[in-house]
Amino acid sequence: MLRDDITTAIRRALMQELAAVGYGRLSIEAVARRAGVSKTAIYRRWSSKLELVLDIVAAAAGGKLPALDTGTLRGDLELLFQVVAHALRHPLASQIIPDLLAEAARNPTIDETLQRVLRARQQEIGGRLISRAVQRGELPADTDPDAAVDLIVGPLYWRLAIARTPLTTGYLDTLVESVAIGLGADGALPRQREAPVTG
């Protein structure tokens, strides 16, 4: 029987090693050293470096979101943006995500896994947040959930992961309003605050 504490230590070590050296230079030996376990302990659980990384990616992408049901589309968007911003600002995520996306361009197996887990997450976000807004009459019945998720997540990912520009509450307020209107919700006056976002 495989011990859960060893599995947890290996997963933690993998994330740290992946952030430190990237997928290309990642080795099972280095992960084992960092986790304080033998290589055999890793190979009992995963058959290769690729399988280990893909398992961690799938587990991270499949993590539970908080219940995004504040009662309004704008409230749901604001909460979602806070959750995504917090995740993207995590030091490990900010180093690992760009590296894995670059590796996916060279490795069809990583690409297929990333596409699959991202599609599943898109359906989860789009299926819940958008359908509730439609049921409440805030969005048109024919709102496309996939396009909606692209519009919701794209700007925040661009700002934090690509442009690496700090967030302000004023920016998030404007983004909530812009996305809500872009999705077809009735307009409202944007709030103006410029305090930096922390967390």
Salt bridges, closest charged atoms under 4 A:
ASP5 OD2 - ARG3 NH2 2.66
GLU17 OE1 - ARG34 NE 2.78
GLU29 OE2 - LYS39 NZ 3.38
ASP55 OD2 - ARG11 NH2 3.12
ASP69 OD1 - ARG132 NE 3.59
ASP69 OD1 - ARG136 NH1 3.64
ASP76 OD2 - ARG132 NH2 3.83
ASP76 OD2 - ARG136 NH2 3.32
GLU78 OE1 - ARG191 NH2 3.94
GLU103 OE1 - ARG106 NH2 2.85
GLU112 OE2 - ARG116 NE 3.64
GLU124 OE1 - ARG121 NE 3.00
GLU124 OE2 - ARG128 NH1 3.45
GLU138 OE1 - ARG136 NE 2.54
ASP173 OD1 - ARG191 NH2 3.59
ASP173 OD2 - ARG193 NH2 3.07
GLU177 OE2 - ARG74 NH2 2.78
